[in-house]
Amino acid sequence: LLLAAWAKAAQVPFHTWLPDAMEGPTPISAYLHAAAMVKAGVFLMARSVSSGWAMPVEVGMVMGAMAVLTLFIALTYYFVQDDLKRLLAYSTIAHLGYVLLGISLGALGSTVGFRGGVLHIICHGFAKATLFLCVGAIAYVTGSRSISALGGLAKTMPLTAAAFFVGVLAATGVPPFACFWSKFMILSGAVQLGGAIGPVLLVLVLLESLIAFSWMVYVGQKVFFGERTPVACVNSDPPPAMSGVLVALMIGCLLAPAVGIPLVQWIGR
């Protein structure tokens, strides 16, 4: 079951399929690759742990170690991507690692860490859907997803620019946005276990979050505030039907924890 979950959730060493799946339409990427399909693998592990199965401690430790390894391997791919959707695909791989890290803490006895992992399913769904649909809006208006070909879009696409940076803040865990709360619970669960695991995970997760935040802000600055390129000579944000979805998702990036935290509090009771 763990091998199946790793493959479904695109975890190392089964991670190579997800970036190639970015050839699909952006709404499909936002739904299947951010919120639904890839989450089936981590949901399988969450159900396995929460349903009272006697998961061996060794399996929980392997799950957690592979989750941390996936975080940093996915992070290294950020720096060589020129396609915005492929960049977000590797970010999704890393965030699925966060979920499995929280679930592994649950297998090791931390209810708080487990709740954080489950909460991350909800919070990441809103954050990453926002980012994917921003990329879809950019491609719809400019015809390009190339980071190197885009620049200066904030002047003509202010709403898309705002949504992109809200998505970045939510995905990287900047308070008060969505993934801050789930990451905080995961780290609290690690510290709750005691021993050396808490400080080590604290340093590793904060390091990954800081590097991911810095790179995503750099990409956002290049695409929206850099020197204006010929491809970026567009007139406005996308049509109201698309812009309205971005507004709704921005609100979700703030309110997702308010919905998710009461739900996950029932886990383990």
Secondary structure, 3 states (H helix, E strand, C coil): CHHHHHHHCCCCCCCCHHHHHHHCCHHHHHHHCCCCCCHHHHHHHHHHHHCCCCCCHHHHHHHHHHHHHHHHHHHHHHCCCCEHHHHHHHHHHHHHHHHHHHHHHHHCCCHHHHHHHHHHHHHHHHHHHHHHHHHHHHHHHHCCCECCCCCCHHHCCHHHHHHHHHHHHHHHCCCCCHHHHHHHHHHHHHHHHCCCHHHHHHHHHHHHHHHHHHHHHHHHHHHHHCCCCHHHCCCCCCCHHHHHHHHHHHHHHHHHHHHHHHHHCCCCC
